[in-house]
Amino acid sequence: MTIKQLSIFIENRSGALLRILEMLRDNGISIIVSTLGDTDGFGIYRIICNDPERAFRLLRDKNISATITNVYAIRLASNQPGAAAEIVRLVTQVGVEIKYMYSFLFGGCGIVVIRPDSPDKAEEAIMLNQLDYITENELKKIDL
């Protein structure tokens, strides 16, 4: 039900992000979605890719600090205004706090990625509400 997301810690200096992007490209890692947030001194570059375990090993071998986190990628029922709000409502009404969220298009469908504070409760909400979600197998099969 979850997919793996890489969180890569990048120094706020010229060329640091490019180095990571080129390394992933040169090793055939396809980035499906990414988001970059910065703080003083470093940024957190979150990516969902077609082979997160291999990407993690490549980063670790280059002494780049990264972690793998399980997140939920939920398909929106429609591409209408308010569809993401409905996902958030269904998940949070069972007492789940969303630590962070971002969205993207995948196969012509809107996707909301969430990192909940309580995976068990989030999974319960997803199952009870029959929400459609992306699996790791789908990500591995994509043709970018």
N, C-alpha and C positions, 0 to 999 in steps of 0.2 A: 504494500500500500504506500510505502514511502519511496522516495528516490534519494540518491546521494548528491549532496551539494558540497563543493570544495569552497572553503574560506581560506584565502591566501592573504597573508600579511605582507604588505608592500611598503617599503620606505617611500616617503614623499620626496622623491628626487627624480630628476629628469632621466628617462630611459628605463626606470625600474619596471613599469608596466609593459613596455615594449619587449623587454627581455623575456618576460613570462609568456607573452602572446606568441613571440617567435619560437620559443622552445616548444610550446604546445603545438603550434602549426607544423614545425619541423618533425614532430613525432606523430603526426596524423591524428591529433586530438581535435575533434570538432566541438566548438563551443555552441551550445544551443541557446543559452541565455546567460547574461552576466549583469552584475550591478556592482558599482564601486562607490563606497562610502569612505570619507576621509575624516581623520581626526588630526590633532597636532602630532606631527612626526611620522605617521604611517596611515595607510589606508587598508581597508578590508575589501578585497576583490572576491565577490561570491560568484561562482560559476556552476552551471549545470552543463555537463558535457556527455559525450557518447561513451566515455570510458574513464570514470572517475578514479578507480583504483590505480590504473596505470598512470594517469595524470598525477596522482598523489605521490606515487613512487618516483616519478621523474622530478617533481619538485623537491622531494626529500633528498634525492641524490645530489641536487644542486644547492643543498642547504637553505632552501627557501621554506619558511615556516608556513605550514598549511594544516588544516584539519578537515575531516570529513564529517558532515552533519546530515542526519536524516531529516528531510522536509516532505511536505505534502504538496503535490501539484494537482490541483483540482480544476477540472474543466468547467467552464461556465455553461449553464443550461442554455443561455442565449447570448448574443452579442448586443443586447439591449442595455440602455442605461439602467444602472441599479443591480445588474447581475452579480457583480463582485460584492456589493453590499449584502446581498442575500446569502452568499457563502459565509461572509463574516458573521452575519446574524445567526445562522444555523450552528456555526462552530462555537461562538461565544455564549450562546444561550444555555449551554450545558456547563458553563463555568470555566471555559478555556480562555486563557489570555494569549494573545498573539504577540510573540516577541518581535517579529518583523514579517513583512509581506512585500512581495513584488509581483508583477504580472508580465505576460508576454503572449504572443500568438504562436500556436503550434497546430499545423494542419488546418489552418483557417478558423481555429477555435480559440477563444480567449482562455487563458490559463492563469490561475491565481496560485502562487507559491506561498505557503505559510510555514512558519516555525512556531509551533505552539509550546506553551509551558508544560502542558500535560498531554503527551502523545496518546495515552490510553483513552482519555476523554475525547480527544480529537478524532481518534479512530471510531469511537462509539458514535459520535455525531455524523461522521462520514457514512458509516454503515446504516444507521437509523434513517438518515435522510436520502439514502441511495444516491450519494454524490458520485459522479464519475471522476476518476483520477487517472493520471499517467503512471505507468510502471517503468521500472528499469529496462525491461525487455523492449518496450517501445522506443526508448531512447537509443538503445544499442542498434536498432534496426533502421534508424533514420538515414536517409540519403540526402545529405546537405549539398 
